[in-house]
């Protein structure tokens, strides 16, 4: 397990410098869609690259082998959670805007694709597809889910730090991201499939980006 946690530490350091590079490029060279695609590419190279490498290297030590990570299992629990996500996002939207609202020109933000699609696809592969998948062979579901959710949360710290969030900003983000990590981990456990968690992740990020 020491190698596992050292590998995670390596990823966090690499991702910190990746975020630094993204910020530098955004501030000096790109805006809008170009900035969005640049951010997506850098994140994919780091997280997908490491995720695929680690999954391949440790396939025999995983709870679910790499060939079975993406499959057609969508049990009722997924649809129930999806409906709850949509209802909760609608509640937040009406609470914030008192009517239907959608962000105008979302591509201009420079993070629309990387957040709404990229984050779900990339982070679910790495954190549920590898980290939780590996932990499930060493811990029970309760411990594995808590540990992977904490690892998932910590991976957001470079962004909080580089964006200069206040302590309140850190706490608000933690209060959102940590429970989501637990939900995505639980869904992976219940479905034995990365697609349900990926869809939920993308729905949540899209809803927050477009409608809140």
N, C-alpha and C positions, 0 to 999 in steps of 0.2 A: 504493500500500500504506500510505502514511502515514495516509490517511483511514480505512482499515480498522482500524489499530491505535488511532487516536484514538477511533474509534467504540467499540471494545472498552473503552478506558479510561473513556469516558463511562458505559458500562453498568456497570462495576465500581463506580464512585463512586455511581451511582444505586442499585445493589444493596446497597451498604454502608448507605446511608440507609434503604433498604427493610427490611433486617434490623434496623436500629435501631428502626424503626417497629413491626415485628412483635414484637420483644422488649418494647417499651413497652406495647403493647396486651395482650400475654400477661400481663405482670406487674401490670397495673392494671385490666383490664376483662374478660378472657375466660379460660376454662379448657376443657379437654376438646375436644369436637367443635367448639365455636364458635371456639376458638383455632386448631384445625387448619384450618378453612375460611377463617379470616382470613389465616393464613399462606399458604395456597394461592392465595387471591385476589390478594394483594399480589405474590407471586412471578409469577403468571400475567400480571398487568398489565404488570409491568416486562419480563420475559423474553420472553413470547409477543408482547407488543406490539412490542418492538424487533425480535424475530426475524421476525415477519411483515412489518413495515415494510422491513427490510433485504433480505429475500428478494425482496419485490415490487420494490423499487427497483433491485436489482442482478441481476434475473433473467437478463439477457443475459450476465452475467459469471460465472454459476454453472456448475459442472461438470454438475449435473443441474438442469433447470428445475423451478420450483415445482410444476408440474402432474404431474411424474413422481416427486416425492419419496416419496409414499406409494403403494405398488403391491403386487402380489401375488407378488413374487419372494421365495421362501423356500428357497434352495438348501440342500443337505445340510450345508454348513459351519455354517449357523445351528443346525441341530438337534444337531449334534455339540457345538458350544459350549454350547448350552442344557443338554444332558445333563451336560456337565462342570461347569457352574455348579451344577446341582442336586446332583450328587455331592459337590462341594466344600463346599457349604453344609451338607449332611448330615454330612460329616466334621467341620466346625467345631462343629455342634450337639452331636454325640456327644462331641467333645473337651472342650467346655465343660461339658456337663451329664451326660454318661455314660449318657444315655437319651433317648428322645423328649421334646422340650420345646416348649411354645408359650406365648408371653406371655399372661398373663391380662388381660382387659379392655384391649386395645391402644388403644381409642379414648380412654381416660382420659389417655394420654400427651400429647395435644394436638398430635401430629405424625404420626399414622398415615397418613391419606389423603394429606397433602402430601408425605410421604416415599415411601410405597409406590407410589403412582400418579402423583402430581403431578410428582415429580422426574424420573421417566423421560420422561413426555410432554413436559414443558416444556424440560428440558435437552437432550434429543435434537433437538428442533426447532431450538433456538438454536445449539448447539455443533456438531452434525453437519449439520443442515439448512442452516445459514448459514455458520458459521465454517469448518468443514472443506470444505464445498461450494465456498466462495469460494477458499480456499487451493489447492484441487486444480487450479484454472485457472492458478495462478501458480507452484506448486511441484510436485515429484513426490510420489508417495504417501508416501515415507519422511519427507520434510521436513514435508509438510502434516499428517501424522498426529502427529508429535512436537509441532509448534507448537500444533495444536488441543488436544492433551492437556494441554499446559502452560497454555493459556488456560482450559481446563476446571478444572484444578487451582487456579489462582489465584482463580477465582470462588468457591471454597470458603473462601478466607482470611478474608473478613469474618465468617463464622460462627465460625471457630476463634478469631478475635480477640475477638469479642463474648461468646463463651462462656468466655473466660479459660483456654483450654487451656494446659497446660504445654508445654515444648519437646518432651517425650516424646510428648504427645498430638498435637502438630503432626506429628511425624515418623511416628507410627503411621498417622495419617489420610492423609498424603501417600503412604505406602507402599501404601495401599489404593486411593486415588482415582486417582493417576496411571496405574498399570497398567490400571485399568478404563477410563480415558479412551482409552488406546491400543487396548484391545480393542474398544470401541464404535466408534472411528474405523475400525479395520480391517474390522469387520463392515459398516459403511456402505460402505466401498470395495468389498468383495467382493459385496455384495448390491445396491448401488445403490438402496436402499430404507431408509426410516427405521423401518419397523415392526420388523424383527429387532432392531436395537439398542435400540429402545424397550422391547420385550418383555424382553430380557436385563437391561436397566437396572431395570425394575420387579421382575423376579424376584429380582435381587440385593438390592435395597433391602427388598423384602418378606421375604426369607429372613433378612437380618440383623436386621430389626426384630422379626419374630415368633419366630424360632427360635434366635437366638444369645444 
